[in-house]
Amino acid sequence: MNIQFYLGPLVSLIAGILILIMPRLLNLIVAIYLIVIGVLGLFGGHLH
């Protein structure tokens, strides 16, 4: 049994939970999410 975790959905889930808990941090969370996704994309990260 092999369990694979994909980083994209995990980061999205964490960002969504943080936005629900602290809506005032929306801009910061979105910016960090976009930076993480961009860096992973540049370095060949697989985001499924």
N, C-alpha and C positions, 0 to 999 in steps of 0.2 A: 504494500500500500504506500503510494507516494503522494504526499500532499505538497502542492506548489502554491506559493503565495506570490501574487503579482503586486508590484509596488503601486501602480496607478490607482486601482480600486481601494487599496488600503489607505493611501494618502487622501483620497476623496472622502472616504468614510470618516477619518479623523477630522478633516477640515469641516465636514458637515456637522459633526457632533460639537466641535468647538463653536461654530456659528450659532447653533441652537442654544448653547450654554451662555455665550457672550456675544450677542449680535453686534455690539459696538466694535468688535474686532474684525468685522467683515472685510474691510479693505486690506488689512494686514494679512489675514489668512489667505485671501485670494492671491495677493502678491507673492506670498511664500509658496503657495501651491504652484503658481505658474513658473516661478524660478526653479523649483524642484523638478517639475515635469520637463522644463527646457534643458536643464543640466543633464538629467537622465537621458533625454533624447539625443543630446550632443555626444554623449559618451556611450551610446549604443545600448541603453537600458531597454528592456522589453516591457512595454506597458500594455497588457492585454486586459 
